[in-house]
Amino acid sequence: MYNLNNIQLVVLMGGKGSKLAPLNYSLPEGMLSVNQKPAIFNVISPLVDKGLKNITFVASPSNYDILKNFADKAYSKLKINVVIQDNPLGPLHAFQMSKDFIEKPTLLLLGDTLCDINMDFSQDFLGYKTITDDLHSRWCFIETDSNEKVLQLIDKPEFKPSTDKVLIGLYFFKNFELLKLLLNKQYEKKQYEFQLSSLIEPYCNEVPMLGKPIESWFDTGTLRDYNNTFSLHINGRSMNSFKLNEFGVIEKSSENGKLKSEIEWLMQIEKMPLN
């Protein structure tokens, strides 16, 4: 087990999150339930078990109180910062909100990303998964050489790129001094927002970054993604109950119908027109 005491985690949970409406009207997307826990809890807690002690959350004004309460209660023994992204200007802008707290090699996680994080953090990396769908403009692609060194980023292209490796929202910057320098710079918007690729590209020019395949990735960024992730993790939920009958015999009853109704409800929500 690797000791993560020498790195810090930044989790981006700001932004509008409009793709998950109306589910996230009361909870931010990273706090929606997966495996009977807040989604982000499933990712962070294994890191804490491996020694992580420093976490910075970037929240929106609407979810700050919920997120702060969650962080204080779930991770009361850790060094926790919760900062606000006042305007939803994109993931790079949200990351820049954390710049005053960068003091160690930094693992960056997008709040709608669920995955197992099991690596040694000996090198800078960008987590990716191979994608075969045709929604090219949704993803940031990377090209790598035979040794997985990142050669190029192709951010939300309108064309089919030559690579099928897409970034999933997990990034590790070992050179935190360089990272902090880049976070303090000004950037131009891409597609109406400040995108992380604008920071990663100059970082890669100074420090080699590897592409790391992440097989156990689940997305919760849209209603369809969340429903799929919720369904895949349904086996981890226990809906059985036990009772003594009138003869003193233990009987078990199952409430799988509740699980089925939840999945059907999520599917209906996905189809609802939003005004």
C-alpha positions in Angstrom: 0.0 0.0 0.0 1.4 3.4 -1.0 1.5 6.1 1.6 -0.2 9.2 0.1 0.8 11.6 2.9 3.1 13.4 0.5 0.4 14.4 -2.0 -2.8 16.4 -1.8 -6.2 16.1 -3.5 -8.2 18.8 -5.3 -11.8 17.9 -6.1 -13.7 20.2 -8.5 -17.4 20.3 -7.6 -18.4 23.8 -8.8 -20.1 24.6 -12.1 -23.8 24.5 -13.0 -24.1 20.7 -13.3 -27.1 21.3 -15.7 -26.7 17.9 -17.4 -27.9 16.2 -14.2 -31.0 18.4 -13.6 -33.3 17.9 -11.9 -31.5 15.3 -9.7 -28.9 17.8 -8.5 -31.4 20.6 -7.6 -30.9 19.5 -3.9 -27.5 17.8 -4.0 -24.3 18.5 -6.1 -23.5 15.8 -8.6 -20.6 14.3 -6.6 -23.0 13.9 -3.6 -25.6 11.8 -5.4 -25.9 8.3 -4.0 -23.9 5.5 -5.5 -23.6 2.2 -3.5 -25.6 3.9 -0.7 -22.9 6.6 -0.2 -22.2 10.0 -1.7 -20.6 9.2 -5.1 -17.4 11.1 -4.2 -17.0 9.3 -0.9 -16.4 6.0 -2.8 -13.4 7.5 -4.5 -11.9 9.6 -1.6 -12.1 7.1 1.3 -9.7 4.5 -0.2 -7.2 7.3 -0.7 -7.6 8.4 2.9 -7.0 4.8 4.0 -3.7 5.0 2.1 -2.5 8.1 4.0 -4.1 11.1 2.2 -4.5 13.9 4.7 -5.0 17.1 2.6 -8.1 17.7 0.4 -9.4 20.9 -1.2 -12.9 21.0 -2.5 -14.0 23.6 -5.0 -17.7 24.3 -4.6 -20.4 26.4 -6.2 -22.2 29.0 -4.1 -25.3 26.8 -4.1 -23.7 23.6 -2.8 -21.0 25.1 -0.5 -22.9 24.5 2.8 -23.8 20.9 1.9 -20.2 20.1 0.7 -18.6 21.8 3.7 -20.9 19.9 6.1 -20.1 16.6 4.4 -16.3 17.3 4.4 -16.3 18.3 8.1 -18.2 15.2 9.2 -16.7 12.6 6.9 -13.1 13.8 7.1 -12.8 15.7 10.4 -9.3 14.5 11.1 -7.9 15.7 7.8 -6.7 19.1 6.5 -9.8 20.2 4.5 -10.3 23.4 2.5 -13.6 24.3 0.8 -13.4 27.2 -1.6 -16.1 28.8 -3.8 -16.2 29.2 -7.6 -18.4 32.2 -7.7 -18.9 32.0 -11.5 -19.2 28.8 -13.5 -16.5 29.6 -16.0 -15.2 26.1 -16.6 -13.0 23.5 -14.9 -9.7 25.4 -15.3 -11.3 28.4 -13.6 -12.5 26.1 -10.8 -9.0 24.6 -10.4 -7.5 28.1 -10.2 -9.7 28.8 -7.2 -7.5 26.2 -5.3 -4.1 27.8 -6.2 -3.5 29.3 -2.8 -3.7 25.9 -1.2 -1.3 24.0 -3.6 1.6 23.0 -1.5 2.3 19.4 -2.5 2.2 17.1 -5.6 -1.4 17.4 -6.6 -4.0 14.8 -7.7 -6.9 16.6 -9.4 -10.3 14.8 -9.6 -13.5 16.0 -11.3 -16.5 15.6 -9.0 -18.5 13.6 -11.5 -15.8 10.9 -11.9 -15.8 7.6 -10.1 -12.8 5.3 -10.4 -10.4 3.1 -8.5 -7.2 5.0 -8.0 -4.4 2.5 -7.5 -1.0 3.8 -8.7 2.3 4.8 -7.1 2.3 8.5 -8.1 5.9 8.3 -9.1 5.2 10.2 -12.4 2.9 12.8 -13.7 -0.1 11.3 -15.4 -3.4 11.8 -17.1 -6.0 9.1 -16.5 -7.7 7.9 -19.6 -10.1 5.3 -21.0 -10.6 4.2 -24.5 -14.0 5.3 -25.9 -15.7 4.0 -29.0 -18.8 6.3 -29.2 -19.2 9.1 -31.8 -19.7 12.0 -29.4 -16.3 13.4 -30.2 -17.1 16.9 -29.1 -17.9 15.7 -25.5 -14.3 14.5 -24.8 -10.7 15.7 -24.5 -8.6 13.1 -26.3 -4.9 12.4 -25.9 -2.3 10.9 -28.2 0.5 8.9 -26.7 3.6 7.2 -28.0 4.4 3.5 -27.5 5.6 4.2 -23.9 2.4 6.1 -23.1 4.1 9.5 -23.0 1.5 12.2 -23.8 2.2 13.8 -27.2 -0.9 15.9 -27.8 -4.3 16.9 -26.4 -7.3 17.2 -28.8 -10.0 19.0 -26.8 -13.6 18.4 -27.8 -13.1 18.0 -31.5 -15.8 18.2 -34.1 -14.1 15.6 -36.1 -13.1 11.9 -35.4 -9.6 12.0 -34.0 -7.0 9.4 -34.7 -6.9 8.3 -31.1 -9.7 6.8 -28.9 -8.1 7.7 -25.5 -10.2 10.2 -23.6 -9.4 11.9 -20.3 -11.8 10.8 -17.6 -11.2 13.6 -15.0 -8.1 12.3 -13.1 -4.8 14.1 -13.3 -1.6 14.0 -11.3 0.8 17.0 -11.2 4.0 16.0 -9.4 5.8 19.3 -10.0 3.5 21.4 -7.8 5.7 24.5 -8.1 5.2 24.5 -11.9 1.5 23.8 -11.4 1.1 26.7 -9.1 2.9 29.0 -11.5 0.6 27.9 -14.4 -2.5 28.3 -12.2 -1.6 31.9 -11.7 -1.6 32.7 -15.4 -4.4 34.0 -17.5 -5.9 31.9 -20.3 -8.3 32.2 -23.2 -11.7 30.5 -23.2 -12.3 27.5 -25.4 -15.9 26.8 -26.3 -17.1 29.6 -23.9 -15.2 28.1 -20.9 -11.7 27.9 -19.4 -10.6 24.3 -20.1 -8.0 22.2 -18.3 -6.3 21.4 -21.6 -5.0 25.1 -21.6 -3.0 24.3 -18.5 -2.0 20.8 -19.2 -0.5 21.6 -22.6 2.2 24.0 -21.2 2.7 21.7 -18.3 3.5 18.8 -20.7 5.9 21.0 -22.5 8.0 21.3 -19.3 7.3 17.9 -17.6 6.7 14.6 -19.4 3.2 13.2 -18.5 2.1 9.7 -19.0 -1.3 8.4 -20.1 -2.6 6.0 -17.4 -5.4 3.6 -18.5 -8.1 3.6 -15.9 -10.3 0.5 -16.4 -12.6 0.9 -13.4 -14.1 4.3 -14.5 -17.8 5.3 -14.0 -19.1 8.6 -15.1 -21.9 10.5 -13.3 -21.9 13.7 -15.2 -25.2 13.2 -17.1 -28.5 11.6 -16.2 -27.8 8.6 -18.5 -24.3 8.2 -17.1 -25.5 8.4 -13.5 -28.3 5.9 -14.1 -25.9 3.5 -15.7 -23.4 3.9 -12.8 -26.3 3.6 -10.2 -27.5 0.4 -11.9 -24.0 -1.2 -12.1 -23.5 -0.7 -8.4 -26.9 -1.9 -7.4 -25.5 -5.4 -6.4 -23.7 -3.8 -3.6 -26.9 -2.7 -1.9 -28.6 -4.9 0.6 -32.4 -4.6 0.7 -33.2 -7.8 2.7 -34.9 -7.7 6.0 -35.2 -10.3 8.7 -37.9 -11.0 11.3 -39.0 -13.7 13.7 -42.3 -15.3 12.8 -45.0 -16.4 15.3 -43.2 -19.8 15.6 -39.8 -18.2 16.5 -38.3 -18.9 13.1 -36.2 -16.3 11.3 -37.7 -15.3 8.0 -35.9 -13.2 5.3 -37.8 -11.0 2.9 -36.4 -9.1 -0.1 -37.3 -5.7 -1.2 -35.7 -5.9 -4.7 -38.8 -4.1 -6.0 -37.6 -0.9 -4.4 -34.3 -1.1 -6.4 -36.2 -1.8 -9.6 -38.5 1.2 -9.0 -35.5 3.5 -8.3 -33.9 2.5 -11.6 -37.2 3.0 -13.5 -37.6 6.4 -11.8 -34.2 7.5 -12.9 -34.9 6.3 -16.5 -38.1 8.4 -16.5 -36.3 11.4 -15.2 -33.7 11.1 -18.0 -36.5 11.4 -20.6 -38.2 14.4 -19.0 -38.1 17.6 -21.0 -36.6 20.5 -19.1 -37.8 24.0 -19.6 
